[in-house]
Amino acid sequence: MRTTLKAFLFKNQRLNVLLVIFILLGFAIRLFHFFYNRSLWMDEVYLSSSLIKMNYSQLITGPLDYQQKAPIGFLLFVKFFVNLFGKNEISLRLFPLICGFLSTILFVPIAKYFLKDIPAILAVGILCLSPAIIYHSVEIKQYSTELLGTILCFNFLIKYKDRNEIKDLFTWGILGSIILWFSYSSIFILAGFGIGLSLIYLIKKEWKIFFVSLIPFSLWLLSFVLNYFLFTHKHAESQWIAYWFRAYQNFMPFPPKSVEDVKWFATNLYRMMDYPLGLLWNFSGVSSHQALNMVLKMPFLPIILFGLGIFAFFKRNASKSVILLFPIVLMFLASGIELYPLTERFWVFISPVFIIFIASGLSFITDKFKLRFTSFLLFILLLIGPLTGAISSVIYPENFYSHKKSFQRESLQFINERYKINDAVYIYWNDLPGYKLYKKMYNFRFTAIEGTDLRLASTGFVDYYQKLNVDFNKFSNNKRVWVVYNTQFLTDIGDKIDEPKWYYEKKSTPTQHLINEFLKTYKPIKIYRSKDVTVYLLERK
């Protein structure tokens, strides 16, 4: 027990107080957003559809709805909580929340292992308070589990890498093998460990250690192969998804062939400091000039410390630096061959490594200048971004990553509370995923007419609405009709960007075209407008 506590506590009691404050604050903010219980946004809807309607066997055999994919262990655990607590957002998000809690606690031994006291506390503070990491702790997607997978991999590395007994190496191999069934991205971490440690052993000519270390490495490889051929290949990245990531430049240019390709690295390093690390001062962007705003957000401090941290690790302990860098290298190589996109949520799993390097940069400057005030100042400056972002997310939860904010549930409840027995409800094709899911979860009083997607079968808006008459005739005898459409998700799974071209004319939005068509024969009685879903109650003229 004492040994376990030693791994989590510092000798300095003041640091322990600060540690407890960071962890409890991280817990409290995560719980706030968990019980705030925002509506599922479309990405969550896509995955939740399978988790709500499929049983364990169907989740295992796949494929999932809407070309979704997630680790089989994650799917089964979420399904367990849905069966236990019912079909609701709280049940869906409970497993990611648990993973978020565990990540904040289990990151402490890792920070202590790689860093000195104050930088270690800084690293824990960043992980606890990063708004993006908080967000993914209450999102029904696998990214919080992926983060926990990375943290568990590092904890097991610390515990077992210096042990040479066969029993311990088998234990390490089995534990890593289990993680691979809960986290796709953990393959980068474990493969990085395997390659990095093997190189170290070979360079040092530690042949015995090298050969016995093949036990866990081989078990990880076997687990990955089994998992891939049994499950993962069924959800493998489709050409359509790769097309979208390629179009939005989410794959690393490999090799860089132009100035634009080189700029990709600088741009994505800047963005990563914001999402998922949360280190930018987003409250300071007050200028209309984009370049000035970037400066005001203070990206240079964490970026400089990141570079200094890598240098300091190589200078102080080359072995540890290799262990930390190889997962990053493998991740970039996978992105370069278009197997792993690098944007927003896809950085979450590797964020502990970047945090350690940044905190190491603080340690380097502190040791270099021997000034306690410098260390304290940098500590505060680095925490301003995540701390203000986290607190702001509680004060203004409606603005918490507003591009992922949805009012799907609220819009359908708006209809349900005002629905009359002879009303018709028409859900346009681009909002059907949300309706179909929430209908199963909340059992609304109405059953909607589901709109047909006829874009690809049409040559223009005139032809499109003529074909849609098949849908419209279903409520031609109803005096009142509710029309529901999504103003954010204007494409469907499998669509190419802005195709068909006639549908995405810039003169007006496709959904505005739709409502204008209705207004030819109906007049609006009630309108509900939200960030993503719009509802019209129309009455025939």
C-alpha positions in Angstrom: 0.0 0.0 0.0 2.8 2.4 0.9 4.6 1.6 -2.3 1.4 2.3 -4.3 0.9 5.7 -2.6 4.6 6.6 -3.2 4.0 6.3 -6.9 1.2 8.9 -6.7 2.4 11.3 -4.1 5.3 13.8 -3.9 7.6 14.4 -1.0 6.6 18.0 -0.9 3.2 18.3 0.8 2.4 21.6 -1.0 2.8 19.8 -4.3 0.5 17.1 -3.0 -2.2 19.7 -2.2 -1.8 21.1 -5.7 -2.0 17.7 -7.2 -5.3 16.9 -5.3 -6.7 20.3 -6.4 -6.0 19.6 -10.1 -7.5 16.1 -9.9 -10.6 17.1 -8.0 -11.1 20.1 -10.2 -10.8 17.9 -13.3 -13.3 15.4 -11.8 -15.7 18.2 -10.9 -15.7 19.8 -14.4 -16.1 16.4 -16.1 -19.1 15.6 -13.8 -20.6 19.0 -14.5 -20.6 18.3 -18.2 -21.8 14.7 -17.7 -24.9 15.8 -15.8 -25.4 18.9 -18.0 -26.3 16.2 -20.5 -26.1 18.1 -23.7 -27.8 16.6 -26.7 -25.9 14.1 -28.8 -24.2 15.8 -31.8 -24.2 14.0 -35.2 -20.9 12.2 -34.7 -22.2 10.7 -31.5 -25.5 9.9 -33.1 -23.8 7.9 -35.8 -22.1 5.6 -33.3 -24.9 5.6 -30.7 -27.3 4.2 -33.4 -25.5 0.9 -33.3 -25.0 0.9 -29.5 -28.7 1.4 -28.9 -30.3 -1.0 -31.4 -27.7 -3.8 -31.7 -27.1 -6.6 -29.2 -23.7 -7.9 -28.2 -23.6 -10.4 -31.0 -24.4 -7.8 -33.7 -21.8 -5.4 -32.3 -19.2 -8.1 -32.5 -20.1 -9.3 -36.0 -20.7 -5.8 -37.4 -20.7 -3.7 -39.5 -21.8 -0.7 -37.5 -24.3 1.9 -38.8 -23.1 4.9 -40.8 -19.7 3.3 -41.6 -18.7 3.8 -37.9 -15.9 2.0 -36.3 -14.7 1.6 -32.7 -12.7 -0.9 -30.7 -14.7 -4.0 -29.8 -13.9 -3.7 -26.1 -15.2 -0.1 -26.0 -18.4 -1.1 -27.8 -19.1 -4.0 -25.4 -18.5 -2.0 -22.3 -20.7 0.9 -23.5 -23.4 -1.6 -24.4 -23.2 -3.1 -20.9 -23.9 0.3 -19.4 -26.8 0.9 -21.8 -28.3 -2.4 -20.8 -27.8 -1.7 -17.2 -29.0 1.9 -17.0 -31.3 2.3 -20.1 -31.2 3.9 -23.5 -30.1 7.5 -22.7 -27.2 9.8 -23.0 -26.0 9.3 -19.5 -25.6 5.5 -20.1 -23.9 6.1 -23.4 -21.3 8.5 -21.9 -20.6 6.7 -18.6 -17.8 4.5 -19.9 -15.9 7.5 -21.5 -16.4 9.4 -18.2 -14.8 6.5 -16.2 -11.9 6.4 -18.7 -11.5 10.1 -18.2 -11.4 9.8 -14.4 -8.8 7.0 -14.6 -6.7 8.9 -17.1 -6.2 11.9 -14.7 -5.2 9.6 -11.8 -3.0 7.2 -13.7 -1.1 9.9 -15.5 0.5 10.9 -12.1 3.0 8.1 -11.9 4.0 8.7 -15.6 4.6 12.4 -14.9 6.6 11.6 -11.8 8.7 9.0 -13.7 9.7 11.3 -16.6 9.7 14.7 -14.9 10.9 16.5 -11.8 8.4 17.6 -9.2 7.1 21.0 -10.4 7.1 20.0 -14.1 5.3 16.8 -13.2 2.6 18.8 -11.4 2.3 21.0 -14.5 1.8 18.0 -16.7 -0.9 16.6 -14.5 -2.6 20.0 -14.4 -2.6 20.3 -18.2 -4.1 16.8 -18.6 -6.8 17.5 -15.9 -7.8 20.9 -17.2 -7.4 20.7 -21.0 -10.9 21.6 -22.3 -10.6 19.1 -25.3 -9.6 16.2 -23.0 -12.5 17.1 -20.7 -14.9 17.2 -23.6 -13.9 13.8 -24.9 -14.5 12.4 -21.3 -18.2 13.1 -21.8 -18.5 12.3 -25.5 -19.9 8.9 -26.7 -16.9 8.2 -28.9 -13.8 6.2 -28.1 -11.2 9.0 -27.8 -11.3 9.1 -23.9 -10.7 5.3 -24.0 -7.8 5.8 -26.5 -6.2 8.2 -24.1 -6.6 5.8 -21.2 -5.0 3.1 -23.4 -1.9 5.3 -23.9 -1.7 6.0 -20.2 -2.0 2.4 -19.2 0.7 1.4 -21.7 3.1 3.9 -20.1 2.2 2.7 -16.6 2.9 -0.9 -17.6 6.1 0.1 -19.3 7.3 1.8 -16.1 6.4 -1.3 -14.0 7.7 -4.1 -16.2 10.5 -2.8 -18.6 13.3 -3.5 -16.1 12.0 -6.9 -15.1 13.6 -9.9 -16.7 11.6 -12.7 -15.2 9.5 -14.7 -17.7 6.4 -14.4 -15.5 6.6 -10.6 -15.4 7.3 -10.4 -19.2 4.3 -12.6 -19.9 2.1 -10.4 -17.6 3.3 -7.3 -19.4 2.6 -8.9 -22.8 -0.9 -10.0 -21.8 -1.8 -6.6 -20.3 -0.7 -4.8 -23.5 -2.6 -7.3 -25.6 -5.8 -6.5 -23.7 -5.4 -2.8 -24.2 -5.3 -3.3 -28.0 -8.9 -4.5 -27.9 -10.0 -1.2 -26.3 -7.8 1.2 -28.2 -6.8 1.3 -31.9 -4.1 3.9 -31.4 -2.4 1.9 -28.6 -0.6 0.0 -31.4 1.5 3.1 -32.0 2.4 3.3 -28.4 3.2 -0.4 -28.0 5.0 -0.7 -31.3 7.0 2.4 -30.4 8.0 0.8 -27.1 9.0 -2.4 -28.9 11.1 -0.8 -31.6 12.6 1.8 -29.2 13.6 -0.7 -26.5 14.9 -3.2 -29.0 17.2 -0.6 -30.5 18.5 0.3 -27.1 19.2 -3.3 -26.2 20.9 -4.0 -29.5 23.0 -0.8 -29.4 24.1 -1.7 -25.8 24.6 -5.4 -26.9 22.3 -6.6 -24.1 21.4 -9.7 -26.0 19.7 -11.6 -23.2 17.4 -8.7 -22.3 16.7 -8.2 -26.0 15.6 -11.9 -26.6 13.4 -12.2 -23.4 11.8 -8.8 -24.3 10.5 -10.4 -27.4 8.0 -12.3 -25.2 5.7 -9.2 -24.6 6.5 -7.7 -28.0 5.4 -10.9 -29.7 2.2 -11.2 -27.6 1.3 -7.6 -28.6 1.8 -8.4 -32.3 -0.2 -11.6 -32.0 -3.1 -9.7 -30.2 -3.0 -7.0 -32.9 -3.2 -9.5 -35.7 -6.0 -11.5 -34.1 -8.0 -8.3 -33.3 -7.5 -7.1 -36.9 -8.6 -10.2 -38.6 -11.5 -10.9 -36.2 -12.9 -7.4 -35.9 -11.0 -4.4 -37.0 -10.9 -5.2 -40.7 -14.7 -5.1 -40.8 -14.6 -1.5 -39.8 -11.4 -0.6 -41.7 -11.0 2.9 -43.0 -13.2 3.2 -46.2 -12.0 5.0 -49.3 -14.8 7.6 -48.7 -13.4 8.5 -45.3 -9.9 8.7 -46.6 -11.2 10.9 -49.4 -12.6 13.4 -46.9 -9.5 13.5 -44.7 -7.4 13.9 -47.8 -9.5 16.7 -49.1 -9.2 18.6 -45.7 -5.4 17.9 -45.6 -5.6 15.8 -42.4 -2.9 13.4 -43.6 0.8 14.4 -43.2 2.4 15.2 -46.6 4.9 12.5 -47.1 7.4 13.4 -48.3 6.9 17.2 -48.2 7.2 18.5 -51.8 6.3 22.1 -51.5 6.2 25.1 -49.2 2.6 24.4 -48.5 3.5 20.9 -47.4 6.1 22.3 -45.0 3.5 24.8 -43.7 1.3 21.8 -42.9 3.7 20.9 -40.0 3.7 24.4 -38.5 -0.1 24.8 -38.9 -0.8 21.4 -37.2 1.7 22.0 -34.4 -0.1 25.3 -33.7 -3.5 23.7 -33.8 -2.5 20.8 -31.6 -1.3 23.3 -28.9 -5.0 24.4 -28.8 -6.7 21.1 -29.5 -6.3 18.8 -27.6 -3.7 20.4 -25.2 -5.7 23.6 -24.5 -2.6 25.7 -24.1 -3.6 28.7 -26.3 -5.1 31.8 -24.7 -8.4 31.7 -26.6 -9.9 34.5 -24.6 -7.3 37.0 -26.0 -8.3 36.9 -29.7 -9.7 40.3 -29.9 -8.2 41.6 -33.2 -9.8 41.3 -36.6 -6.4 40.5 -38.0 -5.9 36.7 -38.1 -2.1 36.8 -37.8 -2.3 39.1 -34.7 -4.8 36.9 -33.1 -2.5 33.9 -33.5 0.2 35.9 -31.6 -2.1 37.1 -28.9 -3.1 33.5 -28.2 0.5 32.8 -27.0 1.4 29.7 -29.0 5.1 30.4 -28.9 5.7 29.5 -25.3 4.4 25.9 -25.4 5.9 25.4 -28.8 9.4 26.6 -27.7 9.2 24.5 -24.5 8.2 21.5 -26.6 11.4 21.8 -28.7 13.5 22.5 -25.6 11.9 19.5 -23.8 12.9 17.1 -26.6 16.4 18.5 -26.6 16.6 18.2 -22.8 15.4 14.6 -22.8 18.1 13.6 -25.4 20.7 15.4 -23.4 19.7 14.0 -20.0 18.4 10.5 -20.9 18.6 9.3 -24.5 16.8 6.0 -23.6 13.7 7.7 -22.2 13.6 10.2 -25.2 13.6 7.2 -27.6 10.8 5.6 -25.8 8.7 8.8 -26.0 9.6 9.7 -29.5 9.0 6.4 -31.3 5.2 6.4 -30.9 5.1 9.9 -32.3 7.3 8.8 -35.3 5.0 5.8 -36.0 1.9 8.0 -35.8 3.3 10.4 -38.3 4.4 7.6 -40.6 0.9 6.1 -40.5 -0.5 9.5 -41.4 2.0 9.9 -44.2 0.7 6.7 -45.8 -2.9 7.8 -45.2 -3.7 5.3 -42.5 -4.2 7.8 -39.7 -5.5 11.3 -40.0 -4.1 14.1 -37.8 -6.7 16.6 -36.7 -8.4 17.5 -33.4 -9.6 14.3 -31.8 -7.0 12.1 -33.4 -4.3 13.8 -31.4 -5.9 13.0 -28.1 -4.3 9.6 -27.5 -0.7 11.0 -28.0 -1.3 14.2 -25.9 0.4 12.8 -22.7 3.7 12.5 -24.7 3.5 16.1 -25.9 2.6 17.3 -22.4 5.6 15.5 -21.0 7.9 17.1 -23.5 6.5 20.6 -22.8 6.8 20.2 -19.1 10.4 18.9 -19.6 11.0 22.2 -21.4 10.0 24.0 -18.2 12.4 21.9 -16.3 15.2 22.7 -18.8 14.7 26.5 -18.4 14.4 26.2 -14.6 17.7 24.3 -14.3 19.4 26.6 -16.8 18.6 29.9 -15.1 18.3 28.7 -11.5 15.5 31.2 -10.8 12.5 30.0 -8.9 10.5 33.0 -10.1 11.1 32.0 -13.7 9.8 28.5 -13.0 6.7 29.9 -11.2 6.0 32.4 -14.0 6.2 29.8 -16.7 4.1 27.4 -14.7 1.3 30.0 -14.4 1.6 31.1 -18.0 1.2 27.6 -19.3 -1.8 26.8 -17.1 -3.7 30.0 -18.0 -5.0 28.5 -21.3 -6.4 25.2 -19.9 -7.6 26.7 -16.6 -9.5 29.6 -18.2 -10.9 27.2 -20.9 -12.1 24.7 -18.4 -13.7 27.2 -16.1 -15.3 29.0 -19.0 -16.8 25.7 -20.2 -18.7 25.6 -16.9 -19.8 29.2 -16.8 -20.8 29.1 -20.5 -21.5 25.4 -21.3 -23.5 26.4 -24.3 -20.3 27.7 -25.9 -18.2 24.6 -25.0 -16.8 23.5 -28.4 -19.8 25.1 -30.1 -19.0 23.5 -33.4 -19.9 20.2 -31.8 -23.0 21.6 -30.0 -26.3 20.1 -31.1 -29.9 20.7 -30.2 -31.2 17.5 -31.8 -33.0 16.3 -28.6 -34.4 19.7 -27.8 -35.8 20.2 -31.3 -37.6 16.9 -31.3 -38.9 17.5 -27.7 -40.2 20.9 -28.9 -42.4 19.0 -31.5 -43.4 16.3 -29.0 -44.7 18.8 -26.5 -46.8 20.7 -29.1 -47.8 17.8 -31.4 -51.5 17.3 -32.1 -53.1 14.1 -33.2 -53.7 15.1 -36.8 -50.4 16.7 -37.4 -47.8 15.3 -39.8 -44.1 15.4 -39.0 -41.7 15.4 -41.9 -38.0 14.8 -41.2 -35.8 15.9 -44.1 -33.2 13.2 -45.1 -30.2 15.1 -43.5 -31.7 14.9 -40.0 -32.9 11.3 -40.1 -30.0 9.8 -38.1 -30.8 12.0 -35.1 -34.6 11.4 -35.3 -34.2 7.6 -35.7 -31.9 7.4 -32.6 -33.9 9.7 -30.4 -37.2 8.0 -31.3 -35.8 4.8 -29.8 -34.5 6.6 -26.8 -37.5 8.8 -25.9 -40.4 7.1 -27.6 -42.0 10.3 -28.9 -45.8 10.6 -29.4 -45.3 11.1 -33.1 -44.0 8.8 -35.8 -42.4 10.9 -38.6 -42.5 10.6 -42.3 -38.9 9.9 -43.2 -37.6 12.0 -46.1 -36.0 10.3 -49.1 -32.6 11.4 -50.3 -33.1 12.0 -54.1 -30.2 14.3 -54.8 -28.2 11.9 -57.0 -31.3 10.9 -58.9 -32.2 14.5 -59.8 -30.8 17.0 -62.3 -31.7 20.2 -60.5 -34.1 21.7 -57.9 -37.1 21.6 -60.2 -36.6 17.9 -60.9 -35.7 17.3 -57.3 -38.9 18.6 -55.9 -41.0 16.8 -58.5 -39.4 13.6 -57.3 -40.0 14.6 -53.7 -43.7 14.8 -54.3 -43.8 11.1 -53.4 -42.8 12.2 -49.9 -45.0 15.3 -49.8 -48.1 13.4 -50.9 -47.9 11.4 -47.7 -49.0 14.5 -45.7 -51.1 16.1 -48.4 -54.3 15.6 -46.4 -52.9 17.0 -43.2 -53.7 20.6 -42.4 -50.6 21.1 -40.2 -47.1 19.6 -40.9 -43.9 19.9 -38.9 -40.8 20.1 -41.1 -37.4 19.3 -39.5 -34.0 19.8 -41.2 -30.4 20.1 -40.2 -28.5 23.2 -41.2 -25.0 21.9 -40.3 -24.9 18.4 -41.8 -25.8 19.0 -45.4 -24.1 15.8 -46.7 -24.6 12.1 -46.1 -22.3 9.2 -45.4 -20.6 8.3 -48.6 -21.0 11.8 -50.3 -18.3 13.5 -52.1 -17.7 17.2 -51.3 -20.3 19.6 -52.8 -21.8 17.0 -55.1 -24.2 17.1 -56.9 -23.1 20.6 -57.8 -26.6 21.9 -58.5 -27.7 21.1 -55.0 -24.9 23.1 -53.3 -25.4 26.4 -55.2 -24.0 29.4 -53.3 -27.1 31.6 -54.0 -28.9 30.0 -51.0 -28.5 27.0 -48.9 -30.2 23.7 -49.8 -32.3 23.8 -46.7 -33.5 27.3 -47.5 -34.5 26.0 -50.9 -36.5 23.3 -49.1 -38.4 25.7 -46.8 -39.1 28.1 -49.7 -40.7 25.2 -51.5 -43.0 24.5 -48.6 -43.9 28.2 -48.2 -45.5 28.2 -51.6 -48.5 26.3 -50.2 -48.0 26.6 -46.4 -47.7 29.4 -43.9 -45.5 29.2 -40.8 -47.2 29.1 -37.4 -44.2 28.2 -35.1 -40.5 28.2 -35.8 -37.8 26.7 -33.7 -34.3 27.6 -34.7 -31.1 26.2 -33.1 -27.5 26.1 -34.0 -28.0 22.9 -36.1 -31.7 21.9 -36.3 -34.6 24.0 -37.5 -38.2 23.1 -37.0 -41.2 24.7 -38.8 -44.8 24.2 -37.9 -46.6 24.9 -41.2 -50.3 25.2 -41.9 -51.8 24.8 -45.3 -52.9 28.2 -46.8 
